[in-house]
Amino acid sequence: QKEVEQNSGPLSVPEGAIASLNCTYSDRGSQSFFWYRQYSGKSPELIMFIYSNGDKEDGRFTAQLNKASQYVSLLIRDSQPSDSATYLCAVWEGAQKLVFGQGTRLTINP
Amino acid sequence: EPEVTQTPSHQVTQMGQEVILRCVPISNHLYFYWYRQILGQKVEFLVSFYNNEISEKSEIFDDQFSVERPDGSNFTLKIRSTKLEDSAMYFCASSGRNQPQHFGDGTRLSIL
């Protein structure tokens, strides 16, 4: 079983600042990485996915992948109170099965 | 935007009873999944399904669990004889080939 590790937080960031969320994974052969946002009591919502080393930007979100160091990160620029949620890092394994980390709880303070 | 729909949103069942959770995946998706999340814990993979058969299943998915695609739109998870530890949120997801998975809103299963 591949492992995906995240700091469970809580991570507290002032409104308007950059929130940085990190994730490490155990299997050097992993190829596909996903960030999901989960509000309390709700389902995971896809935010970003990244397959290649480097950065991938989508609006206020940037995913960064470093396969040599086996980490993937998510940056949220201009953080808003509505960004307060748990962010789940997930890695593809086998026949498209997702292995999730335990999630980082992010709080944006107005 | 197309979405995965799950019913019911909340299911309360006596221990030992059978329960069926229902999902309608996104219409052009071919890969279907069930995950569960016990309160306060990680999202855990249960099973993946493609071309009318199970592609992969986890250790959690024992003989008490089964999945079925009874028609062209529904995808169901059956738990034959529920235990207290089956209490969790159950999420259905679907995807295209090599595409990200999209999750339904989940069914909260409470076993009494």
Interface residues (C-beta under 8 A of the other chain):
Chain A: F34 Y36 K42 S43 P44 E45 L46 F49 L88 A90 G94 A95 Q96 K97 L98 V99 F100 G101 Q102 G103
Chain B: Y31 Y33 Y35 Q41 K42 V43 E44 F45 S48 Y50 S55 E56 S58 M89 F91 A93 S95 N98 P100 Q101 H102 F103 G104 D105 G106
